[in-house]
Amino acid sequence: MNAMKILSTLSLIVFLASSCTNKDKQENIDGKDIAEEQNEDKFEDTRVEDDSQFAVEAADGGMLEVQLASVALQNSASPQVKEFAQTMISEHGQVNDELKELAATKNYSLPIVMSEKNQKKLNELSEKTGAEFDKAYCNFMIKDHKDDIDRFKKEAEKGNDPDVKAWASGKIPALENHLTMAETLDKAIAER
């Protein structure tokens, strides 16, 4: 009986140790880089690679938007910020799902974990709470949505695949709306 307890305990220790090791490895994985490499291996045509790279960047950014919004629901002191965050979860979650479907039809690989850069930003903002979080989150949402709008407009105008171009073009009005919402929210927070 004691041998069984010892064996069970050892098995549990080995399992926990391997789980910790896998977690450490996952934190060093850059999902964006992996997806880009997979697409480079699949596609010889650089025009296809350009469109797939846009999709990879959009997926990476979309994951960050949703995960940051989840943090906002926990760390924010403002009901308005939480309402905005819920909108980001709902709308960017839907866009992420649409992008996955589009990528599947094009045989694009998308990241399943965020890039190291986005993970670092998530970690940085996750350490903030209350009014400090609200200000940092709003500032990031403004900058991020401006960058997204530029990237999506570029794809809509200069992309090679008509389906990807149309998808990108169709998302610009929502991104512009999110930017306006973030700017309005930022002003409301500053007036407190």
Buried (B, 14 or more C-beta within 10 A) or exposed (E): EEEEEEEEEEEEEEEEEEEEEEEEEEEEBBBBBBBBEBBBEEBEEEEBBBBBBBBBBBBBBBBBBBBBBBBBBEBBBBEBBBBBBBBBBEBBBEBBEBBBEBBEEBEBBBBEBBBBEBBEBBEEBBEBEEBEBBBBBBBBBBEBBBEBBEBBBEBBEEBBBEEBBEBBBEBBEBBBEBBEBBBEBBEBBEEE
